[in-house]
Amino acid sequence: MFERIRHMLVKEFIQILRDPRMRYFIFVPPIIQLFIFGYAATMDVRHIATAVYDLDNSVASRELVGRFVGSGYFDIFEHVDTNERATELMNRSLVRVILRFDAGFQSSLLAGQSAPVQLIVDGTDSNTAGVVLQYGTKIAQQFSKDRFTERLARTLGVTPASPGLTIQTRTWFNENLESRSFYIPGLIAIIVMLTTLTLTSMAVVREKEIGTMEQVMVTPIRPAEFILGKTVPSATIGIIDMIIIAVIAVLWFGIPIRGSYLLLLFATGLYLMTSLGFGLLISTACQTQQQALMITFFFFFPAVLLSGFMFPIQNMPRIVQWITCVNPLRYFMVIIRGIFLKGIGIDILWPQMLALFLIGVATLFLATKRLHKTLA
């Protein structure tokens, strides 16, 4: 048995690595994807293009505009003087925000009256719009508070004491609240799944297309040994890819690994067992590589969307949450973020690891049974 498996492993490694284009595919694209998505996948909102429509043109309005610019979140794109121009800039998506002051803004402030400011936000992207509104509201509230304090100081001759209640905040795990630290560990899981899933989904069907499946059928190799021979090389490549892109994430992007490296490798092995199992199951069910590729992407994109990478699973409908229970990416997303950012161990992550183990065993078993039917 071991001799048959050894020959199968040697054959697979030679078949995978002898093609220069295949070597390029399994090692270079994952690195390129990490760099591209590492910079692109961020929810941080900076340099928001802003138009100012100032009908008051006073010292107070210019001071508030200066505070928006000084916050680092807003960049003034243009000062407009008509409603039509402001509407045009928003329609063309040249600006995301319009800051409008009506005439009499400063006089209302000096009189101690309400001085409304209109903050018009492009709501096409609701998440970004919500963040922008929070930024703008906070700046305006601080401006109003400072103005009120100055007015009391001029009227009473003393500066009012600050409130006795203060809130001290502390952020755990992601101290600087950088979305990149949250997304890059998830990107690692996605890239590793895409690479290994693509490799294994083509493994068996490629044997059928090039005509070597008949040779396998007449050999004494068993289906389980054949599946093992197809799995180990792809798992080895997956581990190497994982190590390479994890090193890049730490050294280039500065993402910390606070947990155990060995635990991360062990969890990656369980995760690869599931992705390889799904890939082999797809491969045994298809007759051509085109079919396998289409089914792979049909499986991959819902797996990403239902993994909690972009959308919290708790916010999904109940039936969709049940569907995510068979998604291995969901469990590994919790594991890799927990090890990278929180430094938690197996005492907390064991339910996710157990789920990966069960899914991996089930998919590999089904792939073996499916191959047995094919060989019969």
JOFENVEN-V362115 format. One line per field, one symbol per residue. ss: DSSP state (2 for helix, 1 for strand, 0 for the rest). psi: psi as a letter, one per 20 degrees, with the letter a starting at -180 (. if undefined). burial: 1 if it has 24 or more other ideal C-beta (glycine too) atoms within 12 Angstrom, else 0. Layout:
# JOFENVEN-V362115
ss->???
psi->???
burial->???
This chain:
# JOFENVEN-V362115
ss->0222222222222222200222222222222222222222000000011111110000222222222222000111111100222222222000001111100022222200000011111000022222222222222222222222222222220000000000000000000000222222222222222222222220222222220022222000002222222222222222222222222222200000000022222222222222222222222220002222222222222222200000002220022222222202222222222222220002222222222222222222222222222220
psi->ghhghghggggggghgihohhggghihgghgghggghhhhnqjpoqloppppnoiglrggghghghhggihihppohqorjqhghghghghjkhqiqpopprqjghhhghijrpnqppoppojgohgggggghgggggghghggggggghghhhgiiqpqqqqipqppqppqgmhjlphhhhhghhhgggggggghggghhigghhhghijihhhhhirjpqghhggghhggghhghggggggghggghghgikpqniapghhggghhggghhghhghghgghiiqhqhggggghghhhgghhghkijghpphhiqqghhhhhiijohhghhggghhggghhkrahhhjhgghggggggggghhghhghghhhhi.
burial->0000100110110011000001000110011011001100100110011111110100011011101100101111111100000100110000111111100011001000001011111100000100111011001100110010000000000000000000000000010000111111111111111111111111111111000010010000101011111111111111111111110111001011111000111111111111111111111111001001101100110011011111001000000000010111111111111111110100001001101110110011011101100110
